[in-house]
Amino acid sequence: QVQLVESGGGLVQPGGSLRLSCAASGSTIGILIRGWYRQVPGKQRELVATITNGYNIEYGDSVKGRFTISENNANDTVSLQMNSLTPEDAAVYYCNVQTRLWSYWGQGTQVTVSS
């Protein structure tokens, strides 16, 4: 089992920045993929960014050039630096980690972009 705790969400003005962090605990040794997804009411959860095996990074098209994912294996965290935020980025952001057999989700953290 892996437990995930997210932090860093909140309210930001358009054009601003936020940094999300996700700390993993438990059986973390088998984690292959760490990432972030987001969801707004009435829509499917969508990919924001993932990092696989520490170096293969994928971004959703809408965040390329603005968001940066990073991980710190020393403390089992994955972070998402979000810059140039727009109201379209407002969503609940979920941390996700995947092992060979299982996928784990955090509880979600709300990001609101509004003036």
HUTALIN-V723881 format. One record per run of one state. SS is the DSSP state (alpha for helix, beta for strand, coil for the rest). FROM is the first residue (numbers start at 1). TO is the last residue. Records with the same first field share a line. If there is no record, write none. Layout:
SS->FROM-TO / FROM-TO
This chain:
coil->1-1 / 8-9 / 13-17 / 27-27 / 31-32 / 40-45 / 53-55 / 60-60 / 64-66 / 73-76 / 83-86 / 90-90 / 99-102 / 106-108 / 114-115
beta->2-7 / 10-12 / 18-26 / 33-39 / 46-52 / 56-59 / 67-72 / 77-82 / 91-98 / 103-105 / 109-113
alpha->28-30 / 61-63 / 87-89
